[in-house]
């Protein structure tokens, strides 16, 4: 997927916004923050607003228009864009990474390890099922 760093038009804004949001969700700080069910919803909401504001700002949209579109105050938009919020800082890092490396996702190490363990367990189970199926077929 091609992600424009300086979007022109709604579709490009949405692509940049989506890339920033996804990259931000896989950020180690975000991963840790959303483990807490008490802050998960507000944290994800803040990330969305920060990513959406950042994408619209890169498209040259005025702060007042961004705030109106997102249903937040201009002060909220400015805080995210200036990196005065954790969400704004995470999204800014994601944009920097996007501009240097393109759209890439990296799982936090602990999540990658957990996924690897689950894949190994599933492979073991699949092998057992294959053996059982082969045995049943040999009886027929």
Secondary structure, 3 states (H helix, E strand, C coil): CCCCCCCCCHHHHHHHHHHHHHHHHCCHHHHHHCCCHHHHHHHHHHHHHHHHHHHHHHCCCCHHHHHHHHCCCHHHHHHHHHCCCHHHHHHHHHHHHHHHHCCCCCCCHHHHHHHHHHHHHHHHHHHHHHHHHHHHHHHC
